Amino acid sequence: MSKDENIVVIIGKMVLISVIAAALLSVTYGPTQAQLKINYDIAQKEALLEIVPEAVDFENVYGDKVINEEGDLETLYYRGVDASGNTVGYAFFRDQVGSQGMIQVAGGVDAQFTRITGITIMKHSETPGLGALIVSPDFTSQFKDVEMNNLMLTSDGGKINSITGATISSQAVIDALRGQVDDLKKQV
């Protein structure tokens, strides 16, 4: 076999391996994405119960003209209700720019918009060991029952201690909560 024929055989094998790998990836992509969506929906439901603990159920509140990528009306926020159907608070998911990328914050506020009832960080791409500490209970537990007028970093006169070396990430979580609560007040 000549040198040129050897090169053709090697290239042919590489192309065949690439085609097989691409086919296998395409076969597994769809089911994997579907399962990821199911897992995320479950995580969202668990987060709702955690961030508005007084609620036993949640009602989706949809926007009139806000359509998501699946073509459905998008949920603007969730109304948390007790066993009697009374509103006990509101829950929401908000994306906020952090230090390294988007942070998705799940937050809850009482029905009078006076205090945060809890938070969970759903997604982030913050720096490991620094901004990524926004998911730690030491940070998120500070938000439980904090009054809205104290929803600031301690350096600004509030009750929230920032993560050392991650002030931007810490402030982004506060900005997400403040921004969404302000938006909720206008919508409710």
N, C-alpha and C positions, 0 to 999 in steps of 0.2 A: 504494500500500500504506500502510495507516495505521500509526501508531506502535505500537499494540497488536499488530498482525499481525507487524511487524518483530521485536518482542520474542519472540513465539511461535516464529518461524523461527530466531532466534538460539539460543533455549533448546533447540529441537529438534535443531539441529546439534550443540550441546554434548553433549546426551544421546547422540546417535548416535556421536560421536567417543569418548565415555566407554565406551559399550558395546563398540565395536570394540577399544579399548585393553584393556579388561578381558578380552575374549575372547582376544586375542593373548597377554596375560600368563598366562592360565590354560592355554593350549596349550603355552607354553614352560616353565612352572613344573615340571611333572612330570619331563621329561627333564633339566632343569638340576639338579634335586635329586638325581636318580639319578647323574648324572655327578659331582656334588660328593661324594657318598658313595663312589664308586669312587676318586676322587682322594684322599680322606681315608684310605681303607683302604690304598692304596699308600703314602701318607706314613707311616702307622703301621708298616707292614712294614719300610720303610727305617729308621725310627727304632729299631726293635727291634735291627736289625743294628748300628746305630751305638752304642747304649747298652750292649749286652753283646757286645763285639767277639769274645770267645772262642767264642761260640755259632755253630754252623752251621745250627741249626734251632731252632724254638720250638714248644712244646706248650702249647695253651690249657688253663688250669685254670679250670673253671667252678664257680660257686656252686650249691648244691643247690636253693635256692629263689629265687635272684636272677634276675628276668626283666626283659629290656630292653623298650623300647617296641615292638619288632617281635614280641614274644612268645617270644623265644628265651632260652635260658639265657645269662646275662651272663658274660663272661670276667672273672675276678677278677684274674688275673695270668698271666704267661707264664713257663714253665720253659725256660730256655736250655740246650740240650744240645750236646755236642761230637760229632764224627763217630762215636764209640763209644757214644753214647747217655747218657753221664754228664752229670749236672747240673753246669753251670759257673756258673750265676747265674740271677737272676730279673729280669724286666722288668715294668713296670707303667705305667699311666696314672692320674694322680690329679688331680682338680680341687681347687683351693685358692683361697680368697678373697684377692685382691690389693688394691692400693690403689684401683683403678677398676672392678674386676669380677673375674670368674673367670679363673684361670690354669690351663691344663691342662699338667701336667708329665709327660713320659715319662722314667722313671728306670730305672736298672739297679743291681743290687746283686750282689755275689759270693755263691756258694753258702753261705758261712759267715756271711753278714750282717755282715762286718767292714769292707767298703769299698764306696763307690759306684763303679760302673764307668763311668758316664756319664749325661748328661741331655740332653734336647732339650725345648724349649718348643713345644708343639703349637699352642696357641691362647692368646690373651690380649687384653685390652682396656686395657692400661696406657697411661699418658701418653706420647705420642711424644716422643723425645728425653730422657726420664727413665726411667720404669719399663719402657718398651718395650725398653730396652737389655738386658733379661734374655735376649733372644734372641741377643745378640752373642757371638761366640766368646771375647772377652775375659772375659766373665762365665761362660759355660757350661763353658769349658775348666778352670776352677778346680775343678770337681767330679770330674774324671777321676781315679780312683784315690784319692780322699780317704777317709781312715779315718773310720768312723762317729763315733768319739769326737772328731774334729776338724770335724765337720759343723756348724759354727756360724760366725757372723760373727766377724771378727777383733776387733771391739769386745767380744765375749763370750768371747774366748780361743780362737776357732777359726781355721780356715784360709781362710775365704771372705771376700773383700773385697766389701763392699756397693757398689752403684752410687751414686755421689754424688747426693744428692737423691732417691733411690728406695730408702730403707732398707726400707720396708714391702713393696715388690715383691720385693726381695732376700730378706727374711726369709720371705715367703710361699713361695718356691721351696724354701728349707730346710725349712720346716714341712711342705710336701707330701712331701718325701723322707723325713723323719724319721717322719711319721705313717704313710706307706705301708709303710716297712720294719718298723715296730713291728707293723702289722697282718699283714704277711707272716710274721713270726716266729710268730705265733699260729696261722696257717693251714697252714703247711708242716709 
